[in-house]
């Protein structure tokens, strides 16, 4: 009889432990679901729809992607058209938030803006921020003054100790200039200064930039030329930077990009801004 009572007591205690454990697990699951719902409610998409405003970080110094007119404090460019269309489809206003290349990622991470305009996809940025699907690709080319045409005709001609090659701090080209020209002198300038200005002023022999900007620079400054290299380097997809952990917002933007791609929106916009020269 005593043995039976002991076994019964053990059985009841075991059942009680299982019951308590189950309650604990269910409570934990409920808490996790609740937290996820809070996260969803506080996400960028909900904030944009609630506030009626889409905040976009843009540098305003990358022709033809984003250009700021200081006189009117307004922006024009490929990126500006993209973000204006995104805001229209969200049925909200767009607000362009000034930033620069060295703080572009930090602005997304800190919540200063909901996303950025076009940025080259690279691992260092992806460590802390998310990237949308890519909708355009670019490549890097070197530029110099036309008076240097006989001096520079290839990538190798620029990789010499007596050559000064400029790049802008925080850009993809800052990393590239060190890789492409290990033997040259590197002149890294900080925004609002730009690398091409160093070439125009004679403080650098050349600089590197995206092919889309290069075409605009030689159009604007007739004294400049693209170095006639055999081929452009570092072909890179570009995308928007978004908060890394906000999957709802990321999914929405990627869906929007896919729909706009299928409709021909990005193709037509590329023609408008002559990105395929």
Secondary structure by P-SEA (a helix, b strand, c coil): caaaaaaaaaaaaaaaaaaaaaaaaaaaaaaaaaaaaaaaaacaaaaaaaacbbbbbbcccccccbbbcccccccccaaaaaaaaaaaaacbbbbbbbbcccaaaaaaaaccccccccccccccccccccccccccccccccccccccccccccccccccccbbbbbbcccaaaaaaaaacccbbbbbbcccccaaaaaaacccccccccaaaaaaaaaaccccccccccccccbbbbbbbccccaaaaaaaaaaaaaaaaaaaaaaaaaaaacccc
